Amino acid sequence: MVALARSRRVQPQPAEDAAFEADVLAGLSATPKRLLPKYFYDGVGSLLFERITELPEYYPTRCEMRILRDHARDIAKLVSEGAALVEFGSGSSKKARILLRALRPLAAYVPVDICGEMIEQEALELRPDFPGLKVLPVTADITQNFALPAPAKAAPVRVGFFPGSTIGNFEPHEAAAFLRNAGRILGTGATLIVGADLIKPVEVLNAAYNDAAGVTAKFNLNLLVRINRELGGTFKLDTFEHHAFYNRERHRIEMHLASLKRQKVKVAGEIIEFRAGETIHTENSYKYSVESLGALARGAGWQPAGVWTDERKYFSIQAFTLAV
Ligand code: AVJ
């Protein structure tokens, strides 16, 4: 379990601060207003997301863990001895642990995450459990280019691991760009193991993003808390409401923060005006089919190499190899 006491304050880099401010101001000045979901994951946001994964309505994490446990041996066959495992957006590394237990000895495990606090802590907890494994965390935005640590570069082959359906946060064209970029980072002979949430009955989807305990609402609203703290924002939390719904045409869950009244809010010295009912679009969570993700990956230079799903076909783990 992730304890609140565990989170330390780490000063964000000035460059990250500047990017956050610029992205927030651009998003709140746009029509319709929007914010990028990657900014959910400050220390508090990462802990709230951990709580989401334990909610009864939120099936993706449990399904993915089940698939990993049931098929770890099969999946491990795609990772040769001495390979480097690079995890994109690793968060708590809970899923990597399952995979790591099934894998042959690796050159290194490289968790990459935007939340430095989280992965440094996870690395500390992982090392004693996997003695002999080089755990080399990289704090980076996975949508940007980043350098791999030397032992991962020197390995004969690199395997990407992108669990959690984080790929669903990207627009389809961005997902394709991400997959192409991952191919560049991982290099010749690479394998990529991706977790993707599947299209399913709308009631199941809507419940997963509108939990009874209100944790998803808190997670969504935490973005405003973060803006208030880091950018001198004046958002009044009780004047915004969590909205989440499945958009059938676009196969995605949309999350919004709706202003309950007409109001003005100050952010980083700028005044942002809201109409009553106007929303900030904070997240898309795209749902795929095995075929639609396969087509996207093929277009980005990857060849389908394996698919595993749970019994209800709620979630999928899909493997690809880099086409030469
Ligand atoms: C981490 C992007 C996979 O889309 O289900 C959970 C984030 N947002 N509840 C998802 C999220 C609201 C999650 N991903």
Residues whose N, C-alpha, C, O or C-beta is under 5 A from the ligand:
A	BS01	AVJ	G164 S165 T166 N169 S285
